[in-house]
Amino acid sequence: MGALWISHVEVTDAEAYGRYAAIATEAIAEHGGVFIARGGRYVQMEGRDRPRNVVARFPSFEAAVECYNSDRYQEALSHARNASDRDLVIVEEAPQG
């Protein structure tokens, strides 16, 4: 089964976060991840509002976790830590059928 990264972000330093996004995009692709939502329109129905919402799908839960822990993604994350307030969760997809 696949897995999703679901991230809610408030960017506080656009330049540094841009560096994160460029490197993270490469790291995610290297682990078979594809973006299914990246920014775009949204309606906050519950919880804390953060203006940037990102969802990436991975071929497996393990691939999603490996991506997060990879050296390349950790390099990307070093740019995001002081440039955003964010939450990220990895969720395994439900079986189809």
N, CA, C and O atoms as a MOPAC input file, in Angstrom:
PM7 MOZYME 1SCF
protein

 N      0.83100 1    -1.18500 1     0.00000 1
 C      0.00000 1     0.00000 1     0.00000 1
 C      0.87400 1     1.24700 1     0.00000 1
 O      1.98100 1     1.25000 1     0.53900 1
 N      0.36200 1     2.28700 1    -0.60600 1
 C      1.07800 1     3.54200 1    -0.64400 1
 C      0.95500 1     4.30400 1     0.66300 1
 O      0.29600 1     3.86800 1     1.60700 1
 N      1.60200 1     5.44100 1     0.68500 1
 C      1.56600 1     6.30300 1     1.86500 1
 C      1.57100 1     7.75300 1     1.41400 1
 O      2.01100 1     8.07800 1     0.31100 1
 N      1.07500 1     8.61200 1     2.28300 1
 C      1.00600 1    10.04100 1     2.00100 1
 C      1.81400 1    10.82900 1     3.01900 1
 O      1.80000 1    10.53500 1     4.21500 1
 N      2.51400 1    11.83200 1     2.52000 1
 C      3.05200 1    12.88100 1     3.38800 1
 C      1.99500 1    13.97200 1     3.36200 1
 O      1.58200 1    14.41100 1     2.28900 1
 N      1.55800 1    14.40700 1     4.52100 1
 C      0.60900 1    15.51700 1     4.60600 1
 C      1.27200 1    16.59900 1     5.44500 1
 O      1.60600 1    16.38800 1     6.61100 1
 N      1.45400 1    17.75200 1     4.83300 1
 C      2.18800 1    18.82900 1     5.49100 1
 C      1.36900 1    20.11600 1     5.45500 1
 O      0.78200 1    20.46900 1     4.43200 1
 N      1.34200 1    20.80700 1     6.59100 1
 C      0.67800 1    22.10600 1     6.71100 1
 C      1.75700 1    23.09600 1     7.13300 1
 O      2.43300 1    22.89500 1     8.14200 1
 N      1.91300 1    24.16200 1     6.36000 1
 C      3.08400 1    25.03100 1     6.51100 1
 C      2.70100 1    26.50600 1     6.52400 1
 O      1.83400 1    26.95100 1     5.77300 1
 N      3.36700 1    27.24100 1     7.38900 1
 C      3.36100 1    28.70300 1     7.33200 1
 C      4.80400 1    29.12500 1     7.07800 1
 O      5.67300 1    28.93000 1     7.92800 1
 N      5.05000 1    29.69600 1     5.92300 1
 C      6.39500 1    30.11000 1     5.53200 1
 C      6.70900 1    31.45300 1     6.16800 1
 O      5.92700 1    32.39900 1     6.06300 1
 N      7.86800 1    31.53200 1     6.83200 1
 C      8.28500 1    32.78100 1     7.46400 1
 C      9.49500 1    33.41400 1     6.77500 1
 O      9.80200 1    34.58100 1     7.01500 1
 N     10.17600 1    32.65800 1     5.92800 1
 C     11.31700 1    33.15500 1     5.15700 1
 C     11.24100 1    32.50800 1     3.77500 1
 O     11.69200 1    31.37900 1     3.58300 1
 N     10.67100 1    33.22900 1     2.82400 1
 C     10.40500 1    32.67000 1     1.49600 1
 C     11.67400 1    32.24400 1     0.77100 1
 O     11.67300 1    31.22500 1     0.08100 1
 N     12.74200 1    32.99300 1     0.91100 1
 C     13.98400 1    32.65800 1     0.20500 1
 C     14.55700 1    31.32900 1     0.71400 1
 O     14.88000 1    30.44900 1    -0.08400 1
 N     14.68200 1    31.18500 1     2.01400 1
 C     15.20400 1    29.93500 1     2.58500 1
 C     14.26400 1    28.76900 1     2.30500 1
 O     14.71000 1    27.65600 1     2.02500 1
 N     12.95000 1    29.03200 1     2.38300 1
 C     11.99500 1    27.95200 1     2.13100 1
 C     12.04200 1    27.51600 1     0.66700 1
 O     11.79600 1    26.35000 1     0.35800 1
 N     12.35200 1    28.43300 1    -0.21700 1
 C     12.54000 1    28.09000 1    -1.63000 1
 C     13.68700 1    27.11000 1    -1.81500 1
 O     13.60200 1    26.19500 1    -2.63400 1
 N     14.76000 1    27.30200 1    -1.05400 1
 C     15.88500 1    26.34800 1    -1.11300 1
 C     15.43800 1    24.97600 1    -0.61900 1
 O     15.77500 1    23.95000 1    -1.20900 1
 N     14.67000 1    24.97500 1     0.47900 1
 C     14.13000 1    23.71300 1     0.98500 1
 C     13.30700 1    23.02800 1    -0.10700 1
 O     13.51300 1    21.84800 1    -0.39300 1
 N     12.38200 1    23.76000 1    -0.71300 1
 C     11.46500 1    23.17100 1    -1.68600 1
 C     12.20600 1    22.57000 1    -2.87200 1
 O     11.83900 1    21.49700 1    -3.35100 1
 N     13.24200 1    23.24500 1    -3.34900 1
 C     13.98800 1    22.73600 1    -4.49800 1
 C     14.66500 1    21.40300 1    -4.17000 1
 O     14.58400 1    20.45900 1    -4.95500 1
 N     15.31900 1    21.32300 1    -3.03500 1
 C     16.02000 1    20.09700 1    -2.65000 1
 C     15.02300 1    19.01000 1    -2.26300 1
 O     15.20500 1    17.84700 1    -2.62100 1
 N     13.97800 1    19.37900 1    -1.53900 1
 C     12.96600 1    18.39800 1    -1.11400 1
 C     12.27900 1    17.76300 1    -2.31000 1
 O     12.00500 1    16.56300 1    -2.30200 1
 N     12.00000 1    18.55000 1    -3.33200 1
 C     11.36400 1    18.01800 1    -4.53900 1
 C     12.21200 1    16.90900 1    -5.13800 1
 O     11.68200 1    15.87500 1    -5.54400 1
 N     13.51900 1    17.11200 1    -5.19700 1
 C     14.43100 1    16.08800 1    -5.72200 1
 C     14.43600 1    14.85400 1    -4.83000 1
 O     14.37400 1    13.72900 1    -5.32500 1
 N     14.50900 1    15.05800 1    -3.51700 1
 C     14.55100 1    13.92900 1    -2.57500 1
 C     13.26800 1    13.10800 1    -2.66300 1
 O     13.31300 1    11.87800 1    -2.65200 1
 N     12.14600 1    13.77400 1    -2.75000 1
 C     10.85900 1    13.08200 1    -2.83500 1
 C     10.79300 1    12.25700 1    -4.11400 1
 O     10.37300 1    11.10100 1    -4.07900 1
 N     11.20000 1    12.83100 1    -5.23500 1
 C     11.19900 1    12.09600 1    -6.50400 1
 C     12.14000 1    10.88900 1    -6.44800 1
 O     11.81800 1     9.82900 1    -6.98300 1
 N     13.29300 1    11.04500 1    -5.80800 1
 C     14.25700 1     9.94500 1    -5.69900 1
 C     13.67700 1     8.74300 1    -4.94700 1
 O     14.15300 1     7.62000 1    -5.11200 1
 N     12.66700 1     8.97200 1    -4.13400 1
 C     12.04000 1     7.89700 1    -3.36200 1
 C     10.67700 1     7.50000 1    -3.92400 1
 O      9.88000 1     6.85600 1    -3.24200 1
 N     10.41700 1     7.88900 1    -5.16600 1
 C      9.17800 1     7.50300 1    -5.83400 1
 C      7.98200 1     8.34500 1    -5.47700 1
 O      6.85500 1     7.99300 1    -5.82500 1
 N      8.19900 1     9.46200 1    -4.78100 1
 C      7.09600 1    10.32600 1    -4.37500 1
 C      6.64400 1    11.24800 1    -5.49100 1
 O      7.44600 1    11.69600 1    -6.31000 1
 N      5.35400 1    11.52500 1    -5.51200 1
 C      4.77500 1    12.48500 1    -6.45300 1
 C      3.82300 1    13.39700 1    -5.67400 1
 O      3.14800 1    12.96400 1    -4.74000 1
 N      3.78700 1    14.64700 1    -6.07400 1
 C      2.90200 1    15.60200 1    -5.40900 1
 C      1.49500 1    15.44500 1    -5.95900 1
 O      1.29200 1    15.39700 1    -7.17200 1
 N      0.52200 1    15.36500 1    -5.05400 1
 C     -0.87900 1    15.35600 1    -5.48400 1
 C     -1.57800 1    16.64400 1    -5.04700 1
 O     -2.67200 1    16.94200 1    -5.52700 1
 N     -0.97300 1    17.39700 1    -4.16000 1
 C     -1.43200 1    18.74400 1    -3.79900 1
 C     -0.20400 1    19.51700 1    -3.35600 1
 O      0.62400 1    19.01300 1    -2.59700 1
 N     -0.09500 1    20.73800 1    -3.83500 1
 C      1.07700 1    21.55000 1    -3.49400 1
 C      0.66100 1    23.01000 1    -3.54200 1
 O      0.64800 1    23.63800 1    -4.60000 1
 N      0.32200 1    23.53400 1    -2.37400 1
 C     -0.22700 1    24.88800 1    -2.35900 1
 C     -1.65800 1    24.81100 1    -2.87200 1
 O     -2.37600 1    23.86000 1    -2.56500 1
 N     -2.06400 1    25.77500 1    -3.62700 1
 C     -3.39400 1    25.74400 1    -4.22400 1
 C     -4.48900 1    26.15900 1    -3.25800 1
 O     -4.23500 1    26.48000 1    -2.09700 1
 N     -5.68600 1    26.14300 1    -3.75700 1
 C     -6.83800 1    26.58000 1    -2.96700 1
 C     -7.14500 1    25.58000 1    -1.86400 1
 O     -6.91600 1    24.37900 1    -2.00800 1
 N     -7.66100 1    26.09500 1    -0.77200 1
 C     -8.06200 1    25.24300 1     0.34600 1
 C     -9.07800 1    25.99000 1     1.19000 1
 O     -9.21100 1    27.20900 1     1.09100 1
 N     -9.78400 1    25.25500 1     2.01100 1
 C    -10.69500 1    25.81500 1     3.00300 1
 C    -10.34900 1    25.14900 1     4.32700 1
 O    -10.40200 1    23.92400 1     4.43900 1
 N     -9.99900 1    25.93600 1     5.31500 1
 C     -9.68200 1    25.41100 1     6.63700 1
 C    -10.98300 1    25.12900 1     7.36600 1
 O    -11.70800 1    26.06100 1     7.71700 1
 N    -11.28900 1    23.87200 1     7.59600 1
 C    -12.54500 1    23.49400 1     8.22500 1
 C    -12.39800 1    23.31300 1     9.73500 1
 O    -13.32700 1    23.61000 1    10.48600 1
 N    -11.25500 1    22.83500 1    10.17900 1
 C    -10.99500 1    22.62900 1    11.60700 1
 C     -9.50600 1    22.82400 1    11.85200 1
 O     -8.69600 1    22.76200 1    10.92700 1
 N     -9.16300 1    23.05900 1    13.10100 1
 C     -7.75500 1    23.12700 1    13.48800 1
 C     -7.08400 1    24.41900 1    13.07800 1
 O     -7.73000 1    25.39100 1    12.68800 1
 N     -5.77700 1    24.39700 1    13.17700 1
 C     -4.95200 1    25.58100 1    12.91800 1
 C     -4.78400 1    25.81700 1    11.42700 1
 O     -4.46100 1    24.90200 1    10.66900 1
 N     -5.00300 1    27.03900 1    11.02400 1
 C     -4.85000 1    27.42000 1     9.61800 1
 C     -3.39200 1    27.71300 1     9.30600 1
 O     -2.74200 1    28.52100 1     9.96900 1
 N     -2.90200 1    27.03900 1     8.28600 1
 C     -1.58000 1    27.34500 1     7.73100 1
 C     -1.77000 1    27.46400 1     6.23000 1
 O     -2.38000 1    26.58600 1     5.61900 1
 N     -1.26800 1    28.52000 1     5.62500 1
 C     -1.63500 1    28.82500 1     4.23700 1
 C     -1.02900 1    27.92300 1     3.16600 1
 O     -1.42200 1    28.02100 1     2.00400 1
 N     -0.09800 1    27.05900 1     3.50800 1
 C      0.47800 1    26.15800 1     2.49800 1
 C      0.22100 1    24.72500 1     2.93100 1
 O      0.58500 1    24.31900 1     4.03400 1
 N     -0.41100 1    23.96600 1     2.04800 1
 C     -0.74600 1    22.57200 1     2.32700 1
 C     -0.19300 1    21.72300 1     1.19900 1
 O     -0.40900 1    22.01300 1     0.02200 1
 N      0.52700 1    20.66300 1     1.57100 1
 C      1.19800 1    19.82400 1     0.58600 1
 C      0.89800 1    18.36700 1     0.89300 1
 O      0.95700 1    17.93500 1     2.04500 1
 N      0.57100 1    17.61100 1    -0.15900 1
 C      0.37600 1    16.17200 1    -0.03000 1
 C      1.21000 1    15.50000 1    -1.11000 1
 O      1.10900 1    15.83800 1    -2.28900 1
 N      2.03200 1    14.54700 1    -0.69700 1
 C      2.82400 1    13.75000 1    -1.64600 1
 C      2.49800 1    12.28100 1    -1.41500 1
 O      2.35100 1    11.83200 1    -0.27800 1
 N      2.39000 1    11.54600 1    -2.50800 1
 C      2.10300 1    10.10600 1    -2.43300 1
 C      3.38800 1     9.33300 1    -2.73100 1
 O      4.12600 1     9.65000 1    -3.66400 1
 N      3.62900 1     8.31400 1    -1.91300 1
 C      4.78600 1     7.42900 1    -2.08000 1
 C      4.30200 1     6.01900 1    -2.36800 1
 O      3.17400 1     5.67000 1    -2.02100 1
 N      5.14500 1     5.19700 1    -3.00200 1
 C      4.71700 1     3.83900 1    -3.33700 1
 C      4.51300 1     2.93300 1    -2.12200 1
 O      3.81500 1     1.92300 1    -2.21100 1
 N      5.11400 1     3.28600 1    -1.00100 1
 C      4.95200 1     2.47800 1     0.22000 1
 C      5.20500 1     3.35000 1     1.43900 1
 O      5.81500 1     4.41500 1     1.34800 1
 N      4.72500 1     2.87800 1     2.57400 1
 C      4.97500 1     3.56000 1     3.84100 1
 C      6.47600 1     3.62800 1     4.10000 1
 O      7.00200 1     4.65100 1     4.53900 1
 N      7.15600 1     2.51300 1     3.81700 1
 C      8.60700 1     2.45600 1     4.04600 1
 C      9.35000 1     3.47600 1     3.19700 1
 O     10.28300 1     4.11900 1     3.67700 1
 N      8.94500 1     3.63000 1     1.93100 1
 C      9.59500 1     4.61100 1     1.05400 1
 C      9.40100 1     6.03000 1     1.58400 1
 O     10.31100 1     6.85500 1     1.50500 1
 N      8.21800 1     6.31100 1     2.12300 1
 C      7.94100 1     7.64300 1     2.66500 1
 C      8.81900 1     7.93800 1     3.87600 1
 O      9.36400 1     9.03400 1     4.00000 1
 N      8.95600 1     6.96400 1     4.76400 1
 C      9.79600 1     7.13900 1     5.95500 1
 C     11.26400 1     7.23100 1     5.54900 1
 O     12.00500 1     8.06200 1     6.07600 1
 N     11.68500 1     6.37700 1     4.61200 1
 C     13.08600 1     6.42200 1     4.13800 1
 C     13.40700 1     7.77400 1     3.52100 1
 O     14.49900 1     8.30400 1     3.72500 1
 N     12.47300 1     8.33600 1     2.77100 1
 C     12.69000 1     9.64400 1     2.17300 1
 C     12.92600 1    10.68400 1     3.26200 1
 O     13.88700 1    11.45000 1     3.19500 1
 N     12.05200 1    10.71000 1     4.26100 1
 C     12.19000 1    11.70300 1     5.33500 1
 C     13.54600 1    11.58400 1     6.01900 1
 O     14.17400 1    12.59500 1     6.33600 1
 N     13.99700 1    10.36300 1     6.24700 1
 C     15.25700 1    10.12800 1     6.95600 1
 C     16.48700 1    10.20200 1     6.06800 1
 O     17.60900 1    10.12400 1     6.56800 1
 N     16.30100 1    10.35100 1     4.75900 1
 C     17.43300 1    10.36300 1     3.83300 1
 C     18.31400 1    11.59600 1     4.04100 1
 O     17.84700 1    12.64000 1     4.49800 1
 N     19.57500 1    11.45700 1     3.70300 1
 C     20.51100 1    12.58300 1     3.80000 1
 C     20.04200 1    13.75900 1     2.95900 1
 O     20.15000 1    14.91100 1     3.38100 1
 N     19.52000 1    13.47300 1     1.76800 1
 C     19.10500 1    14.55200 1     0.86500 1
 C     17.92400 1    15.33000 1     1.44400 1
 O     17.91500 1    16.56000 1     1.39300 1
 N     16.93000 1    14.63300 1     1.99200 1
 C     15.79800 1    15.34600 1     2.57400 1
 C     16.21400 1    16.08800 1     3.84300 1
 O     15.73900 1    17.19600 1     4.09100 1
 N     17.07900 1    15.50200 1     4.63300 1
 C     17.55200 1    16.20100 1     5.83400 1
 C     18.32300 1    17.46100 1     5.46800 1
 O     18.27000 1    18.45600 1     6.19100 1
 N     19.04500 1    17.42300 1     4.33800 1
 C     19.69900 1    18.63500 1     3.83500 1
 C     18.64100 1    19.69400 1     3.51700 1
 O     18.78400 1    20.85800 1     3.89000 1
 N     17.58800 1    19.27900 1     2.82900 1
 C     16.49200 1    20.20700 1     2.51300 1
 C     15.88200 1    20.76800 1     3.78900 1
 O     15.66200 1    21.97400 1     3.90600 1
 N     15.61600 1    19.89400 1     4.73000 1
 C     14.96900 1    20.28800 1     5.96800 1
 C     15.78100 1    21.31700 1     6.74900 1
 O     15.21300 1    22.12800 1     7.48000 1
 N     17.08500 1    21.29000 1     6.60300 1
 C     17.91700 1    22.28200 1     7.29800 1
 C     17.57100 1    23.70500 1     6.85700 1
 O     17.78000 1    24.65100 1     7.61700 1
 N     17.04900 1    23.86700 1     5.64700 1
 C     16.63600 1    25.19000 1     5.15700 1
 C     15.23900 1    25.56200 1     5.65200 1
 O     14.92500 1    26.74400 1     5.78700 1
 N     14.40700 1    24.56900 1     5.91900 1
 C     13.02000 1    24.83400 1     6.32300 1
 C     12.88200 1    25.10900 1     7.81100 1
 O     11.95600 1    25.80700 1     8.22400 1
 N     13.77500 1    24.57800 1     8.61300 1
 C     13.60500 1    24.64900 1    10.06900 1
 C     13.43500 1    26.06800 1    10.59000 1
 O     12.56800 1    26.31200 1    11.42900 1
 N     14.23300 1    26.99600 1    10.11600 1
 C     14.13100 1    28.38300 1    10.58800 1
 C     13.37800 1    29.27500 1     9.61000 1
 O     13.37100 1    30.49900 1     9.74500 1
 N     12.74200 1    28.64300 1     8.62000 1
 C     12.04600 1    29.41200 1     7.58800 1
 C     10.55300 1    29.11100 1     7.55000 1
 O      9.83800 1    29.60200 1     6.67600 1
 N     10.08100 1    28.30000 1     8.50400 1
 C      8.67100 1    27.91700 1     8.46900 1
 C      8.23100 1    27.34500 1     9.80700 1
 O      9.03700 1    26.91300 1    10.63100 1
 N      6.92500 1    27.36300 1     9.98300 1
 C      6.28500 1    26.66800 1    11.08800 1
 C      5.45800 1    25.58600 1    10.40600 1
 O      4.57500 1    25.90900 1     9.61100 1
 N      5.71500 1    24.31300 1    10.69300 1
 C      5.11700 1    23.25200 1     9.89800 1
 C      4.83500 1    22.00000 1    10.69600 1
 O      5.46400 1    21.72600 1    11.71800 1
 N      3.88900 1    21.26500 1    10.20700 1
 C      3.58800 1    19.92800 1    10.70100 1
 C      3.66900 1    18.99300 1     9.50600 1
 O      3.26600 1    19.35500 1     8.40100 1
 N      4.18600 1    17.80000 1     9.72200 1
 C      4.23400 1    16.80000 1     8.66600 1
 C      3.91100 1    15.45100 1     9.28800 1
 O      4.48300 1    15.07700 1    10.31200 1
 N      2.99900 1    14.73000 1     8.66800 1
 C      2.64800 1    13.40300 1     9.13000 1
 C      2.72300 1    12.45500 1     7.93300 1
 O      2.39900 1    12.83800 1     6.80900 1
 N      3.15000 1    11.22600 1     8.18000 1
 C      3.14600 1    10.18100 1     7.15700 1
 C      2.01400 1     9.22700 1     7.50200 1
 O      1.93800 1     8.70700 1     8.61500 1
 N      1.12700 1     9.00400 1     6.52200 1
 C     -0.05400 1     8.18900 1     6.75000 1
 C     -0.11700 1     7.09300 1     5.68500 1
 O     -0.02700 1     7.37600 1     4.49000 1
 N     -0.27000 1     5.85300 1     6.12000 1
 C     -0.43500 1     4.76100 1     5.17000 1
 C     -1.82000 1     4.83200 1     4.55000 1
 O     -2.80300 1     5.07000 1     5.25100 1
 N     -1.90400 1     4.62800 1     3.25200 1
 C     -3.19400 1     4.65600 1     2.56200 1
 C     -4.02800 1     3.43800 1     2.95300 1
 O     -3.49800 1     2.37500 1     3.27800 1
 N     -5.32800 1     3.62000 1     2.91300 1
 C     -6.25800 1     2.52500 1     3.20800 1
 C     -6.29000 1     1.57000 1     2.01900 1
 O     -6.11700 1     2.00000 1     0.87900 1
 N     -6.50900 1     0.28600 1     2.27000 1
 C     -6.63700 1    -0.65900 1     1.16000 1
 C     -7.82200 1    -0.28600 1     0.26800 1
 O     -8.85500 1     0.16700 1     0.76100 1
 N     -7.67500 1    -0.47300 1    -1.02100 1
 C     -8.74400 1    -0.18200 1    -1.97300 1
 C     -9.63300 1    -1.40900 1    -2.12300 1
 O     -9.15200 1    -2.54100 1    -2.18900 1
 N    -10.93600 1    -1.16200 1    -2.17700 1
 C    -11.84200 1    -2.26400 1    -2.46900 1
 C    -12.68700 1    -2.70800 1    -1.34700 1
 O    -13.48300 1    -3.63400 1    -1.50300 1

